[in-house]
Amino acid sequence: MCSLIASFSKEKLLELYKLNAYRGELSYSLAAFENTATKIQLNLMMKDKGKLPEVLLTEMHHFDNAFYVAHSQAPTSDTDNIHPAVYGNCFLWHNGIIKQKTLTPGTWDTEWILEQVTNYGWSSLSRVDGTFACIMYNDGEIFVFRNEIAPLFYDEDLNFSSTKFKDSMSLPANMVFKVNLRYNQVHPASILTPVAFFDTMENPYYMPEEV
């Protein structure tokens, strides 16, 4: 079990990190994206084994309009990989368990999802067997998505968390959303824009309605 968190605020990020601590603290990653009027680019990436040191957030250089993404991990397999997975200029943070039998030897599940989306498009998510909630950076844009099984919550200030928090909503499942980090600079604007749809391959918790 892992946790995904993201926020414009370092203080809120730390609050959400503590909220999600029960989901595992064997390793962490912390990324800062510079959000300007013309581009969104990665400015900082730190990752290591163990618990996220609070000092990293309190003493981190402040970037104007920065958007922070963090991941805390309790690996479900024997691996030294720490999120995000990287493929070209794309990064993927993932919470979930992939049961795919066709993983290339040496490829870990998060990397496999990223390769599928990069090579075959969003529709490839319909062929992913397992649970996943993801934050993805792709060449200047940030996307969020989840299937019906994995949790991901957000609020109107674009805070994200694997655990529900005050005033948060569940991200709609089976949809890919582009995150509009400049929503407060352009009016009218939506904080999340749907860009693709997919199906959950198998939901063991699905209870069909009685006819």
Z-matrix of the N, CA and C atoms (Angstrom, degrees):
N
C 1 1.462
C 2 1.522 1 108.99
N 3 1.327 2 115.38 1 136.75
C 4 1.465 3 120.88 2 -179.33
C 5 1.518 4 109.56 3 -129.44
N 6 1.314 5 116.72 4 176.50
C 7 1.458 6 120.29 5 175.78
C 8 1.519 7 110.07 6 -134.64
N 9 1.322 8 114.50 7 143.52
C 10 1.463 9 123.16 8 173.51
C 11 1.515 10 107.76 9 -114.18
N 12 1.311 11 116.89 10 132.80
C 13 1.458 12 120.79 11 174.16
C 14 1.525 13 108.50 12 -141.18
N 15 1.329 14 115.98 13 150.93
C 16 1.460 15 120.97 14 178.92
C 17 1.517 16 108.91 15 -157.13
N 18 1.332 17 116.36 16 150.45
C 19 1.460 18 120.25 17 -177.90
C 20 1.528 19 110.09 18 -170.85
N 21 1.324 20 115.92 19 158.26
C 22 1.459 21 121.32 20 168.66
C 23 1.528 22 110.86 21 -78.38
N 24 1.322 23 116.63 22 -21.03
C 25 1.466 24 122.34 23 -173.59
C 26 1.523 25 111.12 24 -105.16
N 27 1.330 26 116.98 25 128.11
C 28 1.460 27 120.39 26 175.86
C 29 1.527 28 110.74 27 -65.35
N 30 1.333 29 116.73 28 -34.70
C 31 1.455 30 120.45 29 -179.86
C 32 1.534 31 110.32 30 -66.94
N 33 1.330 32 116.73 31 -43.12
C 34 1.461 33 120.56 32 178.75
C 35 1.521 34 110.26 33 -67.73
N 36 1.320 35 117.22 34 -37.13
C 37 1.459 36 120.90 35 178.39
C 38 1.533 37 110.24 36 -60.51
N 39 1.323 38 116.60 37 -43.97
C 40 1.464 39 120.59 38 179.47
C 41 1.528 40 110.53 39 -65.63
N 42 1.319 41 116.76 40 -39.79
C 43 1.466 42 120.90 41 177.38
C 44 1.534 43 110.60 42 -60.31
N 45 1.331 44 116.93 43 -44.65
C 46 1.455 45 120.97 44 -179.58
C 47 1.522 46 111.74 45 -71.26
N 48 1.331 47 116.72 46 -32.76
C 49 1.465 48 119.92 47 176.50
C 50 1.530 49 110.01 48 -61.41
N 51 1.320 50 116.83 49 -44.81
C 52 1.466 51 120.86 50 179.33
C 53 1.525 52 110.65 51 -65.83
N 54 1.322 53 117.13 52 -37.76
C 55 1.462 54 121.49 53 178.29
C 56 1.527 55 111.12 54 -61.15
N 57 1.331 56 116.47 55 -34.65
C 58 1.463 57 121.91 56 -176.96
C 59 1.523 58 113.79 57 -94.41
N 60 1.324 59 118.31 58 5.85
C 61 1.466 60 121.47 59 -173.24
C 62 1.527 61 112.30 60 -58.61
N 63 1.335 62 117.11 61 -32.17
C 64 1.464 63 119.99 62 -178.63
C 65 1.521 64 112.25 63 -64.51
N 66 1.336 65 117.57 64 -15.45
C 67 1.458 66 121.22 65 -177.38
C 68 1.531 67 112.00 66 -83.35
N 69 1.325 68 117.58 67 -4.44
C 70 1.456 69 120.34 68 176.28
C 71 1.516 70 112.30 69 127.08
N 72 1.339 71 116.23 70 140.18
C 73 1.462 72 122.09 71 179.96
C 74 1.525 73 110.73 72 -139.11
N 75 1.320 74 116.55 73 39.74
C 76 1.462 75 119.75 74 -179.46
C 77 1.524 76 112.37 75 -80.37
N 78 1.329 77 116.55 76 -23.91
C 79 1.463 78 121.28 77 175.34
C 80 1.519 79 108.11 78 -157.63
N 81 1.330 80 115.93 79 165.64
C 82 1.463 81 119.78 80 -178.63
C 83 1.528 82 109.92 81 -148.15
N 84 1.315 83 114.29 82 160.34
C 85 1.460 84 120.51 83 167.87
C 86 1.516 85 108.07 84 -141.13
N 87 1.313 86 115.79 85 151.36
C 88 1.460 87 122.47 86 -179.00
C 89 1.519 88 108.50 87 -141.26
N 90 1.321 89 116.75 88 123.98
C 91 1.458 90 121.96 89 -179.24
C 92 1.520 91 109.75 90 -125.31
N 93 1.319 92 116.27 91 145.23
C 94 1.457 93 122.33 92 176.10
C 95 1.519 94 108.70 93 -122.94
N 96 1.314 95 116.30 94 125.63
C 97 1.453 96 121.96 95 179.29
C 98 1.520 97 109.75 96 -107.70
N 99 1.306 98 116.28 97 130.13
C 100 1.461 99 121.21 98 176.33
C 101 1.519 100 108.26 99 -80.55
N 102 1.314 101 115.17 100 127.25
C 103 1.459 102 121.34 101 -176.29
C 104 1.524 103 109.19 102 -116.67
N 105 1.334 104 116.47 103 100.76
C 106 1.458 105 121.25 104 -179.58
C 107 1.526 106 109.43 105 -111.62
N 108 1.305 107 116.09 106 -178.28
C 109 1.460 108 120.60 107 -179.02
C 110 1.518 109 112.33 108 -68.65
N 111 1.323 110 117.59 109 -18.99
C 112 1.460 111 120.09 110 -174.69
C 113 1.525 112 114.39 111 -117.75
N 114 1.322 113 117.76 112 -15.30
C 115 1.458 114 117.71 113 -174.51
C 116 1.526 115 111.65 114 -158.63
N 117 1.325 116 114.13 115 159.45
C 118 1.454 117 122.61 116 170.38
C 119 1.519 118 105.95 117 -124.48
N 120 1.323 119 116.81 118 118.99
C 121 1.459 120 118.97 119 -177.19
C 122 1.513 121 110.84 120 -138.89
N 123 1.326 122 114.45 121 150.88
C 124 1.458 123 120.46 122 178.58
C 125 1.526 124 109.58 123 -71.83
N 126 1.336 125 115.95 124 126.30
C 127 1.460 126 120.99 125 178.59
C 128 1.516 127 113.11 126 -110.06
N 129 1.330 128 116.80 127 -21.67
C 130 1.459 129 119.58 128 -173.66
C 131 1.520 130 109.54 129 -155.22
N 132 1.337 131 116.00 130 136.40
C 133 1.456 132 120.98 131 174.76
C 134 1.524 133 108.30 132 -141.82
N 135 1.315 134 116.76 133 123.73
C 136 1.463 135 122.17 134 177.39
C 137 1.518 136 108.32 135 -131.24
N 138 1.323 137 117.51 136 139.21
C 139 1.455 138 120.92 137 176.46
C 140 1.513 139 109.67 138 -155.71
N 141 1.345 140 114.32 139 150.63
C 142 1.464 141 119.14 140 -177.22
C 143 1.522 142 108.20 141 -168.17
N 144 1.314 143 115.69 142 170.60
C 145 1.461 144 121.35 143 173.99
C 146 1.524 145 109.00 144 -75.43
N 147 1.322 146 115.72 145 155.50
C 148 1.450 147 120.99 146 175.49
C 149 1.524 148 113.35 147 91.61
N 150 1.308 149 114.68 148 -170.64
C 151 1.457 150 123.43 149 -177.03
C 152 1.526 151 111.05 150 -77.63
N 153 1.328 152 116.06 151 144.58
C 154 1.459 153 120.81 152 176.88
C 155 1.526 154 109.85 153 -63.33
N 156 1.338 155 118.66 154 116.54
C 157 1.472 156 120.36 155 178.62
C 158 1.531 157 110.72 156 -69.59
N 159 1.310 158 116.72 157 127.33
C 160 1.465 159 120.08 158 -179.71
C 161 1.522 160 111.25 159 -58.38
N 162 1.325 161 117.18 160 -28.94
C 163 1.453 162 120.56 161 -177.59
C 164 1.531 163 111.13 162 -62.87
N 165 1.329 164 117.55 163 -26.27
C 166 1.459 165 119.98 164 178.49
C 167 1.521 166 111.04 165 -61.95
N 168 1.327 167 115.25 166 -38.08
C 169 1.454 168 119.31 167 179.58
C 170 1.519 169 112.10 168 -79.63
N 171 1.320 170 116.51 169 -41.94
C 172 1.460 171 119.33 170 -175.85
C 173 1.527 172 112.10 171 -70.28
N 174 1.340 173 117.39 172 -30.92
C 175 1.459 174 120.11 173 -178.00
C 176 1.530 175 113.59 174 -105.34
N 177 1.331 176 116.44 175 0.73
C 178 1.454 177 119.96 176 179.76
C 179 1.531 178 110.88 177 -63.37
N 180 1.332 179 116.01 178 140.25
C 181 1.457 180 120.14 179 175.81
C 182 1.516 181 109.75 180 -57.29
N 183 1.324 182 116.94 181 135.25
C 184 1.459 183 121.07 182 -178.82
C 185 1.522 184 110.13 183 -84.09
N 186 1.335 185 115.59 184 122.75
C 187 1.451 186 121.47 185 174.94
C 188 1.519 187 108.65 186 -100.47
N 189 1.326 188 116.34 187 134.78
C 190 1.460 189 119.57 188 177.56
C 191 1.522 190 110.00 189 -62.69
N 192 1.352 191 116.00 190 132.70
C 193 1.464 192 122.21 191 178.45
C 194 1.527 193 112.61 192 55.79
N 195 1.329 194 117.36 193 31.93
C 196 1.460 195 120.36 194 -178.74
C 197 1.522 196 111.02 195 -71.99
N 198 1.333 197 114.81 196 146.69
C 199 1.462 198 122.04 197 173.15
C 200 1.519 199 106.53 198 -119.04
N 201 1.337 200 116.39 199 123.76
C 202 1.458 201 121.90 200 -173.89
C 203 1.531 202 110.67 201 -103.89
N 204 1.316 203 115.90 202 137.12
C 205 1.463 204 122.39 203 175.78
C 206 1.525 205 107.78 204 -124.88
N 207 1.320 206 116.43 205 130.79
C 208 1.468 207 120.31 206 179.28
C 209 1.525 208 109.63 207 -132.98
N 210 1.312 209 114.45 208 154.06
C 211 1.464 210 121.60 209 -179.31
C 212 1.521 211 107.90 210 -138.98
N 213 1.310 212 116.71 211 133.68
C 214 1.455 213 122.03 212 175.57
C 215 1.518 214 107.45 213 -120.84
N 216 1.315 215 116.31 214 137.79
C 217 1.453 216 119.34 215 -164.93
C 218 1.520 217 113.71 216 -126.01
N 219 1.330 218 114.19 217 137.80
C 220 1.461 219 122.95 218 165.47
C 221 1.519 220 104.79 219 -125.18
N 222 1.329 221 119.38 220 90.44
C 223 1.459 222 122.22 221 -171.28
C 224 1.524 223 112.58 222 -56.99
N 225 1.339 224 114.72 223 140.45
C 226 1.456 225 120.47 224 178.67
C 227 1.521 226 111.31 225 -95.09
N 228 1.319 227 117.82 226 4.22
C 229 1.459 228 122.35 227 176.46
C 230 1.525 229 108.33 228 -147.62
N 231 1.327 230 116.29 229 167.84
C 232 1.457 231 120.79 230 179.04
C 233 1.520 232 109.37 231 -75.11
N 234 1.312 233 116.41 232 102.02
C 235 1.454 234 119.63 233 -176.86
C 236 1.514 235 110.09 234 -152.87
N 237 1.309 236 116.23 235 149.29
C 238 1.458 237 121.63 236 174.40
C 239 1.519 238 111.40 237 -100.74
N 240 1.327 239 116.68 238 5.82
C 241 1.461 240 120.11 239 -177.75
C 242 1.524 241 110.93 240 -72.55
N 243 1.322 242 115.74 241 137.16
C 244 1.459 243 122.22 242 176.61
C 245 1.528 244 107.29 243 -121.80
N 246 1.308 245 115.56 244 133.15
C 247 1.462 246 120.57 245 -179.27
C 248 1.531 247 110.40 246 -63.00
N 249 1.342 248 115.91 247 152.20
C 250 1.461 249 127.79 248 6.38
C 251 1.522 250 112.84 249 -87.20
N 252 1.332 251 115.21 250 161.83
C 253 1.457 252 119.93 251 166.36
C 254 1.519 253 107.30 252 -76.50
N 255 1.315 254 116.66 253 146.27
C 256 1.465 255 121.62 254 -177.42
C 257 1.518 256 109.19 255 -124.36
N 258 1.331 257 115.79 256 133.14
C 259 1.456 258 121.70 257 178.09
C 260 1.524 259 107.17 258 -144.94
N 261 1.330 260 116.67 259 104.99
C 262 1.464 261 119.31 260 -173.69
C 263 1.517 262 109.93 261 65.71
N 264 1.319 263 116.53 262 -126.41
C 265 1.461 264 121.69 263 178.58
C 266 1.522 265 111.25 264 -102.30
N 267 1.336 266 116.41 265 27.08
C 268 1.460 267 121.90 266 -178.86
C 269 1.526 268 109.77 267 -115.57
N 270 1.337 269 115.48 268 144.72
C 271 1.461 270 122.12 269 177.35
C 272 1.525 271 108.40 270 -128.94
N 273 1.330 272 116.57 271 141.22
C 274 1.461 273 119.99 272 179.63
C 275 1.522 274 110.52 273 -135.27
N 276 1.342 275 115.26 274 125.33
C 277 1.456 276 123.04 275 171.87
C 278 1.523 277 107.33 276 -104.76
N 279 1.315 278 118.02 277 136.08
C 280 1.459 279 121.19 278 -168.58
C 281 1.515 280 110.77 279 -139.31
N 282 1.315 281 116.04 280 137.44
C 283 1.461 282 122.40 281 168.76
C 284 1.516 283 107.48 282 -120.37
N 285 1.320 284 116.88 283 123.48
C 286 1.457 285 119.63 284 178.29
C 287 1.512 286 111.55 285 149.90
N 288 1.324 287 115.22 286 -174.91
C 289 1.458 288 122.94 287 179.36
C 290 1.521 289 108.42 288 -131.17
N 291 1.313 290 117.09 289 124.56
C 292 1.457 291 122.46 290 179.44
C 293 1.526 292 109.01 291 -101.13
N 294 1.340 293 116.08 292 130.67
C 295 1.464 294 121.43 293 -176.72
C 296 1.525 295 112.15 294 -104.21
N 297 1.318 296 116.36 295 9.57
C 298 1.465 297 120.91 296 -175.25
C 299 1.525 298 112.03 297 -54.17
N 300 1.316 299 116.64 298 134.42
C 301 1.461 300 121.40 299 179.19
C 302 1.523 301 112.42 300 -91.51
N 303 1.344 302 116.48 301 -3.39
C 304 1.468 303 120.01 302 -174.02
C 305 1.518 304 112.64 303 -108.20
N 306 1.330 305 117.54 304 20.16
C 307 1.459 306 119.94 305 178.58
C 308 1.524 307 110.01 306 -63.95
N 309 1.313 308 116.09 307 132.92
C 310 1.458 309 120.68 308 176.54
C 311 1.520 310 109.18 309 -65.52
N 312 1.336 311 118.17 310 134.36
C 313 1.470 312 119.85 311 178.42
C 314 1.527 313 111.41 312 -52.48
N 315 1.332 314 115.63 313 131.46
C 316 1.461 315 119.97 314 -178.71
C 317 1.515 316 113.99 315 91.44
N 318 1.346 317 116.56 316 -7.29
C 319 1.465 318 121.11 317 179.22
C 320 1.524 319 109.25 318 -98.65
N 321 1.334 320 117.52 319 129.76
C 322 1.459 321 119.52 320 176.88
C 323 1.521 322 109.73 321 -92.15
N 324 1.338 323 116.55 322 161.28
C 325 1.454 324 120.89 323 -166.91
C 326 1.529 325 113.78 324 -59.56
N 327 1.328 326 117.71 325 -40.60
C 328 1.461 327 120.50 326 -179.74
C 329 1.523 328 110.97 327 -65.25
N 330 1.308 329 115.97 328 -41.45
C 331 1.463 330 120.57 329 176.75
C 332 1.522 331 110.72 330 -63.09
N 333 1.325 332 116.73 331 -38.32
C 334 1.466 333 121.24 332 -179.95
C 335 1.527 334 111.11 333 -63.54
N 336 1.346 335 117.34 334 -44.12
C 337 1.468 336 120.24 335 177.40
C 338 1.519 337 110.38 336 -58.95
N 339 1.330 338 116.22 337 -45.27
C 340 1.460 339 120.84 338 -178.67
C 341 1.529 340 110.99 339 -61.97
N 342 1.312 341 117.15 340 -42.43
C 343 1.459 342 120.63 341 178.75
C 344 1.530 343 111.21 342 -64.08
N 345 1.334 344 116.49 343 -39.19
C 346 1.463 345 119.80 344 179.09
C 347 1.521 346 111.18 345 -62.42
N 348 1.325 347 116.59 346 -48.20
C 349 1.468 348 120.28 347 -178.76
C 350 1.522 349 110.94 348 -65.20
N 351 1.325 350 117.26 349 -42.74
C 352 1.463 351 121.42 350 -177.66
C 353 1.523 352 111.37 351 -66.08
N 354 1.323 353 116.88 352 -40.66
C 355 1.457 354 120.32 353 -175.07
C 356 1.525 355 114.23 354 -87.79
N 357 1.347 356 116.75 355 -30.68
C 358 1.464 357 119.24 356 -171.82
C 359 1.523 358 114.10 357 -123.11
N 360 1.324 359 117.47 358 -0.65
C 361 1.456 360 119.78 359 176.46
C 362 1.519 361 113.36 360 89.40
N 363 1.334 362 114.48 361 175.33
C 364 1.462 363 120.64 362 -175.83
C 365 1.520 364 112.70 363 -62.39
N 366 1.339 365 118.20 364 -29.30
C 367 1.461 366 120.59 365 -177.75
C 368 1.523 367 111.96 366 -61.81
N 369 1.330 368 117.48 367 -20.96
C 370 1.468 369 120.72 368 179.70
C 371 1.524 370 111.70 369 -64.40
N 372 1.343 371 117.66 370 -19.89
C 373 1.466 372 120.23 371 178.94
C 374 1.522 373 111.45 372 -63.63
N 375 1.336 374 117.38 373 -24.63
C 376 1.464 375 120.79 374 177.95
C 377 1.523 376 112.31 375 -67.96
N 378 1.325 377 116.57 376 -16.72
C 379 1.458 378 120.87 377 -178.57
C 380 1.527 379 112.62 378 -101.67
N 381 1.327 380 117.48 379 6.90
C 382 1.461 381 121.57 380 179.45
C 383 1.523 382 109.13 381 -84.76
N 384 1.313 383 116.20 382 120.33
C 385 1.455 384 122.07 383 -179.06
C 386 1.527 385 108.85 384 -95.24
N 387 1.319 386 115.80 385 107.59
C 388 1.459 387 119.42 386 -179.06
C 389 1.510 388 111.56 387 145.42
N 390 1.323 389 115.72 388 -160.04
C 391 1.461 390 121.70 389 179.96
C 392 1.522 391 109.26 390 -114.54
N 393 1.318 392 116.21 391 141.11
C 394 1.456 393 118.35 392 177.14
C 395 1.523 394 111.62 393 -158.01
N 396 1.318 395 114.41 394 137.47
C 397 1.459 396 124.11 395 166.22
C 398 1.519 397 104.70 396 -131.51
N 399 1.323 398 117.62 397 131.99
C 400 1.462 399 120.06 398 -168.91
C 401 1.524 400 112.60 399 -139.21
N 402 1.321 401 113.89 400 150.23
C 403 1.464 402 122.85 401 164.62
C 404 1.519 403 105.74 402 -118.15
N 405 1.320 404 116.36 403 131.13
C 406 1.463 405 120.65 404 -175.11
C 407 1.526 406 110.50 405 -130.87
N 408 1.316 407 115.47 406 133.68
C 409 1.467 408 121.89 407 171.89
C 410 1.518 409 107.62 408 -107.65
N 411 1.325 410 116.03 409 127.15
C 412 1.462 411 120.64 410 -178.52
C 413 1.519 412 109.51 411 -136.38
N 414 1.323 413 115.62 412 97.67
C 415 1.471 414 122.36 413 171.28
C 416 1.526 415 113.19 414 48.59
N 417 1.317 416 115.60 415 54.95
C 418 1.457 417 119.82 416 173.88
C 419 1.511 418 115.41 417 98.15
N 420 1.322 419 118.28 418 0.84
C 421 1.463 420 121.34 419 178.92
C 422 1.526 421 109.82 420 -132.60
N 423 1.334 422 116.31 421 150.65
C 424 1.454 423 121.98 422 179.08
C 425 1.528 424 108.93 423 -118.30
N 426 1.340 425 115.13 424 135.30
C 427 1.456 426 121.73 425 -178.73
C 428 1.531 427 109.35 426 -126.50
N 429 1.326 428 116.12 427 152.62
C 430 1.467 429 121.77 428 173.67
C 431 1.522 430 108.02 429 -132.19
N 432 1.337 431 115.49 430 145.86
C 433 1.463 432 119.64 431 177.55
C 434 1.520 433 109.49 432 -164.41
N 435 1.313 434 115.19 433 158.12
C 436 1.465 435 121.76 434 176.63
C 437 1.521 436 108.75 435 -153.44
N 438 1.345 437 116.11 436 155.91
C 439 1.456 438 117.74 437 171.01
C 440 1.523 439 108.99 438 -93.49
N 441 1.324 440 117.42 439 -173.02
C 442 1.461 441 120.79 440 -170.68
C 443 1.525 442 113.50 441 -70.21
N 444 1.325 443 117.50 442 -12.51
C 445 1.463 444 120.21 443 -171.22
C 446 1.524 445 112.84 444 -99.65
N 447 1.328 446 118.05 445 -37.98
C 448 1.466 447 121.64 446 -174.59
C 449 1.532 448 110.68 447 -89.13
N 450 1.342 449 117.70 448 139.38
C 451 1.463 450 120.41 449 -178.41
C 452 1.529 451 112.92 450 -85.88
N 453 1.319 452 115.62 451 148.78
C 454 1.467 453 122.73 452 168.16
C 455 1.521 454 107.31 453 -160.01
N 456 1.335 455 115.71 454 127.46
C 457 1.457 456 121.47 455 -176.44
C 458 1.531 457 109.85 456 -118.95
N 459 1.342 458 115.81 457 154.52
C 460 1.464 459 120.64 458 179.99
C 461 1.516 460 109.37 459 -150.09
N 462 1.335 461 115.99 460 165.52
C 463 1.455 462 119.97 461 174.52
C 464 1.525 463 109.65 462 -131.26
N 465 1.317 464 116.66 463 -176.81
C 466 1.464 465 121.21 464 -174.46
C 467 1.520 466 112.96 465 -72.87
N 468 1.323 467 117.63 466 -9.56
C 469 1.463 468 121.49 467 176.16
C 470 1.530 469 111.99 468 -96.80
N 471 1.338 470 116.05 469 10.13
C 472 1.460 471 122.65 470 -179.49
C 473 1.527 472 112.81 471 62.51
N 474 1.326 473 115.16 472 39.41
C 475 1.457 474 120.48 473 165.81
C 476 1.525 475 107.19 474 -90.26
N 477 1.332 476 117.21 475 137.54
C 478 1.460 477 122.11 476 -179.90
C 479 1.519 478 109.50 477 -124.65
N 480 1.336 479 115.91 478 146.86
C 481 1.461 480 120.20 479 -179.13
C 482 1.527 481 110.15 480 -158.43
N 483 1.338 482 115.94 481 144.20
C 484 1.465 483 120.14 482 174.00
C 485 1.519 484 111.94 483 -73.48
N 486 1.330 485 116.65 484 -19.27
C 487 1.467 486 122.27 485 177.89
C 488 1.524 487 108.87 486 -111.03
N 489 1.304 488 116.23 487 137.56
C 490 1.458 489 120.66 488 -178.95
C 491 1.525 490 110.26 489 -60.25
N 492 1.322 491 116.95 490 139.50
C 493 1.460 492 122.41 491 178.44
C 494 1.518 493 109.71 492 -132.73
N 495 1.308 494 117.48 493 174.28
C 496 1.460 495 122.09 494 -173.65
C 497 1.525 496 111.31 495 -57.68
N 498 1.336 497 115.66 496 132.00
C 499 1.467 498 124.08 497 176.84
C 500 1.527 499 112.82 498 64.83
N 501 1.333 500 117.47 499 19.01
C 502 1.465 501 119.32 500 -179.99
C 503 1.525 502 111.06 501 -92.02
N 504 1.316 503 114.75 502 160.95
C 505 1.459 504 123.05 503 177.61
C 506 1.518 505 108.39 504 -125.15
N 507 1.321 506 115.74 505 153.95
C 508 1.454 507 120.10 506 176.74
C 509 1.522 508 109.21 507 -77.73
N 510 1.336 509 116.54 508 130.21
C 511 1.451 510 119.62 509 176.43
C 512 1.522 511 108.50 510 -64.18
N 513 1.344 512 118.63 511 129.05
C 514 1.467 513 119.64 512 178.60
C 515 1.524 514 111.62 513 -55.49
N 516 1.325 515 115.98 514 136.64
C 517 1.459 516 121.25 515 -177.28
C 518 1.521 517 111.22 516 -80.46
N 519 1.333 518 114.93 517 159.85
C 520 1.468 519 123.40 518 173.62
C 521 1.527 520 112.98 519 63.33
N 522 1.316 521 116.36 520 27.83
C 523 1.465 522 121.79 521 177.32
C 524 1.530 523 108.61 522 -137.67
N 525 1.324 524 116.00 523 142.10
C 526 1.461 525 121.99 524 173.82
C 527 1.521 526 107.67 525 -100.82
N 528 1.330 527 116.43 526 127.96
C 529 1.460 528 121.51 527 -178.80
C 530 1.524 529 110.18 528 -116.49
N 531 1.313 530 115.65 529 135.29
C 532 1.459 531 120.80 530 168.17
C 533 1.520 532 107.63 531 -84.14
N 534 1.331 533 116.39 532 130.62
C 535 1.463 534 121.46 533 -179.24
C 536 1.523 535 108.87 534 -87.73
N 537 1.320 536 115.89 535 121.02
C 538 1.458 537 120.68 536 -178.75
C 539 1.525 538 109.65 537 -90.82
N 540 1.325 539 116.76 538 89.72
C 541 1.459 540 120.86 539 -176.94
C 542 1.524 541 112.32 540 -69.87
N 543 1.309 542 117.04 541 -12.83
C 544 1.472 543 120.41 542 179.03
C 545 1.519 544 111.41 543 -106.96
N 546 1.328 545 116.07 544 26.76
C 547 1.465 546 119.85 545 -176.03
C 548 1.516 547 112.45 546 -60.78
N 549 1.341 548 117.67 547 -30.44
C 550 1.459 549 120.45 548 -178.35
C 551 1.519 550 112.96 549 -85.35
N 552 1.341 551 116.53 550 0.06
C 553 1.454 552 120.78 551 178.56
C 554 1.519 553 111.86 552 -105.00
N 555 1.330 554 116.37 553 -14.08
C 556 1.456 555 121.14 554 -177.32
C 557 1.521 556 108.49 555 -127.95
N 558 1.316 557 116.73 556 127.04
C 559 1.453 558 121.14 557 -179.62
C 560 1.530 559 110.12 558 -126.94
N 561 1.357 560 117.92 559 136.07
C 562 1.470 561 124.54 560 -6.55
C 563 1.526 562 110.33 561 -79.09
N 564 1.300 563 116.89 562 154.23
C 565 1.460 564 120.65 563 179.51
C 566 1.517 565 109.81 564 -152.48
N 567 1.308 566 115.91 565 146.68
C 568 1.454 567 121.89 566 177.32
C 569 1.522 568 108.51 567 -97.41
N 570 1.327 569 116.95 568 143.65
C 571 1.460 570 118.83 569 -179.85
C 572 1.524 571 111.26 570 -73.00
N 573 1.339 572 116.76 571 -27.27
C 574 1.454 573 121.74 572 178.73
C 575 1.523 574 109.55 573 -131.40
N 576 1.319 575 116.23 574 130.09
C 577 1.458 576 120.97 575 179.35
C 578 1.525 577 109.35 576 -116.64
N 579 1.343 578 118.90 577 119.16
C 580 1.468 579 119.90 578 178.79
C 581 1.528 580 110.71 579 -68.25
N 582 1.319 581 115.96 580 133.58
C 583 1.470 582 120.22 581 -178.69
C 584 1.519 583 112.73 582 -122.59
N 585 1.348 584 117.84 583 -15.64
C 586 1.466 585 119.97 584 -178.90
C 587 1.524 586 109.61 585 -162.56
N 588 1.327 587 114.16 586 160.05
C 589 1.453 588 122.01 587 177.89
C 590 1.531 589 108.82 588 -126.86
N 591 1.331 590 115.65 589 152.44
C 592 1.459 591 120.38 590 176.32
C 593 1.521 592 108.43 591 -151.67
N 594 1.326 593 116.82 592 174.80
C 595 1.456 594 121.97 593 -179.60
C 596 1.527 595 110.08 594 -111.61
N 597 1.331 596 115.77 595 149.41
C 598 1.454 597 120.08 596 169.73
C 599 1.519 598 107.50 597 -79.71
N 600 1.324 599 116.88 598 123.01
C 601 1.462 600 120.73 599 -173.72
C 602 1.529 601 111.98 600 -60.34
N 603 1.317 602 116.77 601 -45.44
C 604 1.459 603 120.53 602 178.91
C 605 1.512 604 108.93 603 -155.25
N 606 1.331 605 115.86 604 124.74
C 607 1.458 606 121.12 605 179.05
C 608 1.527 607 108.70 606 -114.90
N 609 1.336 608 117.37 607 104.63
C 610 1.472 609 119.28 608 -177.60
C 611 1.510 610 113.61 609 -67.88
N 612 1.342 611 116.78 610 -12.26
C 613 1.453 612 120.35 611 -179.38
C 614 1.520 613 112.80 612 -98.92
N 615 1.346 614 116.72 613 0.60
C 616 1.466 615 120.16 614 -176.65
C 617 1.526 616 110.69 615 -69.90
N 618 1.316 617 116.21 616 128.78
C 619 1.451 618 122.06 617 177.61
C 620 1.520 619 108.17 618 -118.15
N 621 1.331 620 118.67 619 105.83
C 622 1.462 621 120.56 620 -178.20
C 623 1.519 622 111.08 621 -64.67
N 624 1.330 623 115.21 622 147.11
C 625 1.459 624 119.70 623 178.15
C 626 1.516 625 109.89 624 -71.15
N 627 1.340 626 114.90 625 143.04
C 628 1.447 627 119.15 626 177.31
C 629 1.521 628 109.99 627 -74.03
N 630 1.321 629 115.18 628 136.79
C 631 1.469 630 119.93 629 179.74
C 632 1.517 631 109.22 630 -87.58
